[in-house]
Amino acid sequence: MVFVLSMSLFGLSNIMLELIPDIQVGPVDISISNMIFIPLTMAVLFSPFWAALGAPLGEIVFTDLLMGDFSGLAEVEGYLQMFLGIYIGGSLVRRVTSVPQIWIGAIVIIGIDKLLSAVVDLSKVWIGVEDAEYVSGLPESILVVEGVGFVTDLVTSGILFGAIPAMWIIPRLHGRIEPLMGIRPRQPGERPPGQARGNAAFVAVAVLLSVASFGFAFLEAFDVSAGEWSPDFLGEYGNGVLWVSVAAVAVVLALAVLLFRVSQKKSGKKGGTQ
């Protein structure tokens, strides 16, 4: 249920972001890449692992795929990067009511995601498989362009739509929403279930996934478009296509809640007969 809830809510938030126009401040294009407070809340209150598995999949299914902007295997790059960010960032919040830890978690999520993405972009330019896209008004340096983009995402997605709403939402939902999901609320200092472990094995797996994301990113650079699907629904039908994605989110959530309630009733009956 945590997986489906994280996938649906994060997918819905990305649909909403499609309606928010970008803001141009001088040469800098300011946009909101993600509402990080949603997966962070799911990771802290429930499980970092299941929240990290579900959230990036929601972005792929409910925005990229249903809106006709699906890059095929190249989408795995973004999935792995966001998975690592949410999993590690959510695991860093040991005390649910700790505002500093929530801030650290939000910044780590967007930091890992955007840092890995920036390394991929820099690698493509340095290797020579892509040309640098310079911004008018900024120095013609790929490092400057990526640095400005990283800081912008850190402020908008990591702080304004990450740490600030999360530090208000998480403590207020703690102890109230977990029982509805059949989960025992975490006690102060208790480690989150399914958290990332800071041992050599996890570090090795994280490095391996990062390298794998680079490999999938280069598929697009080398024009390998396996599974690509881009019929340009938005260009043909406009923002009306967004309601298809919203309807899909509602159906998935409704089915998940229904199945969850049925399973709860069955387990309740079994417990009563024993």
Backbone torsions as a table, in degrees:
resi	resn	phi	psi	omega
1	MET	NA	-37.9	178.2
2	VAL	-62.3	-41.3	179.0
3	PHE	-58.7	-49.1	-177.8
4	VAL	-67.6	-41.7	-179.6
5	LEU	-64.1	-43.8	178.7
6	SER	-64.1	-43.4	179.5
7	MET	-62.2	-44.8	-175.5
8	SER	-70.3	-46.5	-176.8
9	LEU	-68.1	-40.0	179.0
10	PHE	-69.6	-37.5	175.7
11	GLY	-63.2	-42.1	178.8
12	LEU	-64.3	-38.6	179.3
13	SER	-65.1	-35.7	178.2
14	ASN	-70.6	-31.0	173.8
15	ILE	-63.8	-43.3	178.8
16	MET	-62.4	-36.0	-179.1
17	LEU	-66.4	-24.1	177.8
18	GLU	-64.6	-23.0	-178.7
19	LEU	-89.8	-10.8	-178.1
20	ILE	-92.2	118.1	-178.2
21	PRO	-72.3	152.3	175.5
22	ASP	-72.9	153.4	-179.9
23	ILE	-112.9	130.7	180.0
24	GLN	-101.1	116.5	177.2
25	VAL	-116.8	97.2	-174.6
26	GLY	63.4	-129.7	179.5
27	PRO	-84.3	-5.1	-174.2
28	VAL	-96.1	129.1	177.0
29	ASP	-96.3	112.7	-176.5
30	ILE	-98.8	122.3	178.3
31	SER	-141.0	163.5	178.9
32	ILE	-104.0	112.8	-176.7
33	SER	-78.8	-40.5	-178.6
34	ASN	-152.4	154.6	169.9
35	MET	-94.4	87.7	-171.6
36	ILE	-65.6	-24.5	-177.0
37	PHE	-63.8	-22.2	-179.1
38	ILE	-71.3	-56.6	177.8
39	PRO	-65.8	-30.0	177.8
40	LEU	-64.6	-42.0	177.6
41	THR	-62.6	-44.4	178.3
42	MET	-61.8	-41.2	-177.7
43	ALA	-68.4	-40.3	-176.1
44	VAL	-74.9	-43.2	-175.2
45	LEU	-81.0	-29.1	-174.0
46	PHE	-116.9	-79.9	-176.4
47	SER	-156.3	122.8	178.3
48	PRO	-59.8	-37.7	-175.9
49	PHE	-66.2	-51.8	-176.6
50	TRP	-70.1	-34.5	175.8
51	ALA	-65.3	-39.4	179.9
52	ALA	-69.9	-32.9	176.4
53	LEU	-69.0	-39.6	-172.8
54	GLY	-83.2	-42.0	-171.9
55	ALA	-58.1	-54.3	-178.8
56	PRO	-65.7	-26.1	176.3
57	LEU	-68.5	-34.9	177.3
58	GLY	-62.4	-38.4	177.7
59	GLU	-64.4	-41.1	-178.6
60	ILE	-67.7	-45.9	-173.8
61	VAL	-74.3	-50.1	-169.7
62	PHE	-88.3	-13.9	176.8
63	THR	-115.8	-60.3	-175.6
64	ASP	-65.2	-51.8	-174.0
65	LEU	-71.7	-52.8	-175.4
66	LEU	-72.3	-19.3	179.8
67	MET	-102.0	8.8	173.0
68	GLY	75.9	34.0	178.4
69	ASP	-134.2	51.8	-175.2
70	PHE	-99.8	122.2	-174.8
71	SER	-94.5	11.2	178.2
72	GLY	71.8	-135.3	-177.3
73	LEU	-63.3	-22.7	178.7
74	ALA	-64.4	-21.1	178.5
75	GLU	-66.3	-22.0	-179.1
76	VAL	-62.8	-30.2	178.1
77	GLU	-56.0	-55.1	-178.8
78	GLY	-64.2	-35.1	-179.9
79	TYR	-63.1	-48.4	-177.6
80	LEU	-65.7	-39.0	-179.4
81	GLN	-67.1	-43.8	178.8
82	MET	-70.0	-36.1	176.7
83	PHE	-58.1	-48.7	-180.0
84	LEU	-62.2	-41.4	-179.6
85	GLY	-61.6	-49.4	-178.4
86	ILE	-67.1	-42.1	-177.6
87	TYR	-63.5	-46.2	-179.5
88	ILE	-73.9	-46.0	-179.2
89	GLY	-62.9	-42.6	178.5
90	GLY	-66.1	-32.6	-179.5
91	SER	-72.5	-21.1	-179.1
92	LEU	-75.1	-16.7	-179.3
93	VAL	-87.5	96.5	-178.3
94	ARG	-86.2	-33.2	178.6
95	ARG	-111.9	118.5	-174.2
96	VAL	-60.6	-32.5	-176.1
97	THR	-93.3	5.2	-177.8
98	SER	-83.7	110.6	179.9
99	VAL	-64.4	-44.0	178.0
100	PRO	-59.4	-40.2	179.3
101	GLN	-67.2	-36.3	177.1
102	ILE	-64.4	-41.2	176.8
103	TRP	-62.2	-44.4	179.1
104	ILE	-61.5	-43.9	-179.9
105	GLY	-60.0	-44.8	-179.2
106	ALA	-64.8	-43.9	-178.0
107	ILE	-68.8	-36.5	178.7
108	VAL	-66.0	-40.1	-179.9
109	ILE	-58.7	-55.5	-177.1
110	ILE	-71.5	-30.2	-180.0
111	GLY	-65.2	-46.8	179.3
112	ILE	-65.0	-45.7	-178.3
113	ASP	-59.8	-50.4	-175.7
114	LYS	-77.1	-29.7	177.7
115	LEU	-67.1	-45.8	177.7
116	LEU	-62.8	-39.6	178.0
117	SER	-64.0	-39.8	179.2
118	ALA	-66.7	-39.3	178.2
119	VAL	-62.2	-39.8	177.6
120	VAL	-61.8	-47.2	-179.4
121	ASP	-62.4	-43.0	179.0
122	LEU	-63.5	-40.5	-179.6
123	SER	-63.5	-40.4	179.8
124	LYS	-61.6	-40.6	-179.2
125	VAL	-71.6	-44.6	-176.9
126	TRP	-67.7	-36.5	178.4
127	ILE	-72.8	-30.9	176.4
128	GLY	103.1	13.2	179.4
129	VAL	-84.9	-13.3	176.8
130	GLU	-142.0	152.1	175.4
131	ASP	-88.3	149.0	178.4
132	ALA	-69.4	139.2	176.7
133	GLU	-104.6	97.1	-177.4
134	TYR	-81.9	156.4	-179.4
135	VAL	-107.4	128.8	179.7
136	SER	-62.1	127.5	-179.6
137	GLY	102.6	-12.3	176.5
138	LEU	-111.4	155.4	176.6
139	PRO	-57.2	144.3	-178.7
140	GLU	-77.2	69.9	179.1
141	SER	-135.5	125.8	-179.8
142	ILE	-64.3	-29.5	177.5
143	LEU	-66.5	-40.6	178.4
144	VAL	-66.0	-43.9	-179.2
145	VAL	-61.5	-47.9	-179.9
146	GLU	-67.7	-36.2	179.3
147	GLY	-64.8	-43.7	178.2
148	VAL	-64.0	-42.3	178.5
149	GLY	-63.9	-39.2	179.6
150	PHE	-63.9	-47.3	-179.1
151	VAL	-64.7	-40.2	178.6
152	THR	-60.8	-47.0	178.6
153	ASP	-64.9	-36.6	179.3
154	LEU	-62.7	-40.2	-179.0
155	VAL	-74.3	-48.0	-174.9
156	THR	-74.5	-56.5	-175.4
157	SER	-82.3	-36.7	-177.1
158	GLY	-79.4	-35.1	-176.2
159	ILE	-107.0	-60.2	-175.6
160	LEU	-64.6	-41.2	179.8
161	PHE	-113.8	25.1	178.5
162	GLY	-133.5	-84.7	-173.5
163	ALA	-65.8	-42.7	-174.9
164	ILE	-64.2	-53.1	177.1
165	PRO	-68.2	-32.6	-178.2
166	ALA	-66.2	-38.7	-177.6
167	MET	-69.7	-17.3	175.8
168	TRP	-93.2	-40.1	-174.4
169	ILE	-75.8	-47.1	-172.4
170	ILE	-59.3	-50.5	180.0
171	PRO	-63.8	-30.1	-178.4
172	ARG	-78.2	-29.1	177.3
173	LEU	-85.1	-21.1	-177.1
174	HIS	-61.7	127.3	-179.5
175	GLY	87.6	-10.9	-179.4
176	ARG	-107.0	-40.3	-174.3
177	ILE	-91.2	-27.6	-177.5
178	GLU	-60.2	-44.5	178.6
179	PRO	-59.7	-31.0	177.9
180	LEU	-66.2	-24.3	179.5
181	MET	-96.5	2.1	-177.9
182	GLY	73.9	26.2	-177.7
183	ILE	-117.6	137.9	177.2
184	ARG	-75.9	129.9	178.6
185	PRO	-61.1	142.2	178.5
186	ARG	-68.1	140.3	175.6
187	GLN	-87.1	158.3	-179.9
188	PRO	-55.6	127.1	179.2
189	GLY	86.0	-9.0	-179.9
190	GLU	-74.0	136.2	-179.3
191	ARG	-71.7	143.6	178.7
192	PRO	-67.7	143.0	178.2
193	PRO	-66.9	138.1	179.3
194	GLY	71.1	28.6	-178.3
195	GLN	-76.5	160.9	175.0
196	ALA	-73.6	137.3	-179.3
197	ARG	-102.8	134.0	-176.6
198	GLY	-84.1	52.3	177.9
199	ASN	-110.1	176.2	-176.1
200	ALA	-63.9	-34.6	-179.2
201	ALA	-64.5	-43.9	179.8
202	PHE	-67.0	-41.3	178.8
203	VAL	-59.8	-41.0	179.3
204	ALA	-64.0	-42.5	179.0
205	VAL	-65.0	-41.6	179.7
206	ALA	-62.5	-42.3	178.1
207	VAL	-64.5	-41.6	179.9
208	LEU	-62.6	-42.5	178.4
209	LEU	-66.5	-36.9	177.9
210	SER	-63.2	-45.0	178.6
211	VAL	-64.0	-39.3	177.9
212	ALA	-62.7	-39.1	178.2
213	SER	-63.0	-36.2	176.4
214	PHE	-62.6	-41.6	-179.8
215	GLY	-61.9	-43.5	179.1
216	PHE	-68.2	-32.3	178.3
217	ALA	-64.9	-37.1	-177.8
218	PHE	-75.0	-14.7	175.1
219	LEU	-59.8	-43.8	179.5
220	GLU	-67.1	-37.0	-179.8
221	ALA	-64.9	-31.7	179.6
222	PHE	-94.8	17.3	176.9
223	ASP	60.9	31.5	173.1
224	VAL	-92.2	103.6	-171.4
225	SER	-111.5	45.6	179.7
226	ALA	-64.6	121.9	179.0
227	GLY	82.3	5.3	-178.7
228	GLU	-66.9	138.6	-179.1
229	TRP	-146.8	107.7	-176.6
230	SER	-140.8	75.9	-179.7
231	PRO	-78.7	-0.8	176.9
232	ASP	61.2	56.3	176.6
233	PHE	-62.1	-41.9	-177.4
234	LEU	-62.6	-39.7	-179.7
235	GLY	-67.6	-29.6	-176.7
236	GLU	-88.7	-42.0	-174.5
237	TYR	-111.6	-6.7	179.5
238	GLY	75.6	-158.2	-175.7
239	ASN	-70.6	-5.8	176.7
240	GLY	-62.3	-24.3	178.3
241	VAL	-63.8	-28.3	-178.8
242	LEU	-59.3	-32.0	-178.8
243	TRP	-69.1	-25.6	174.4
244	VAL	-64.3	-43.7	178.1
245	SER	-65.5	-40.7	178.0
246	VAL	-62.1	-42.4	178.5
247	ALA	-62.9	-39.4	179.1
248	ALA	-64.7	-40.8	176.8
249	VAL	-61.2	-44.7	-179.1
250	ALA	-62.6	-41.0	179.8
251	VAL	-65.1	-45.2	-179.6
252	VAL	-62.7	-43.9	179.1
253	LEU	-63.5	-43.5	-179.1
254	ALA	-62.8	-44.0	178.6
255	LEU	-64.3	-40.1	179.8
256	ALA	-64.9	-43.9	178.9
257	VAL	-64.0	-42.0	180.0
258	LEU	-61.8	-48.2	179.5
259	LEU	-64.7	-36.0	179.1
260	PHE	-65.8	-42.5	178.9
261	ARG	-65.6	-40.4	179.2
262	VAL	-63.1	-43.6	179.4
263	SER	-65.5	-35.3	177.3
264	GLN	-65.3	-42.3	179.1
265	LYS	-64.3	-41.3	179.2
266	LYS	-64.1	-42.7	178.7
267	SER	-67.7	-33.5	176.9
268	GLY	-65.8	-40.7	179.0
269	LYS	-66.0	-40.6	178.9
270	LYS	-64.1	-39.6	179.1
271	GLY	-66.7	-32.5	-179.2
272	GLY	-74.8	-27.3	-178.7
273	THR	-84.6	-14.8	-178.7
274	GLN	-83.5	NA	NA
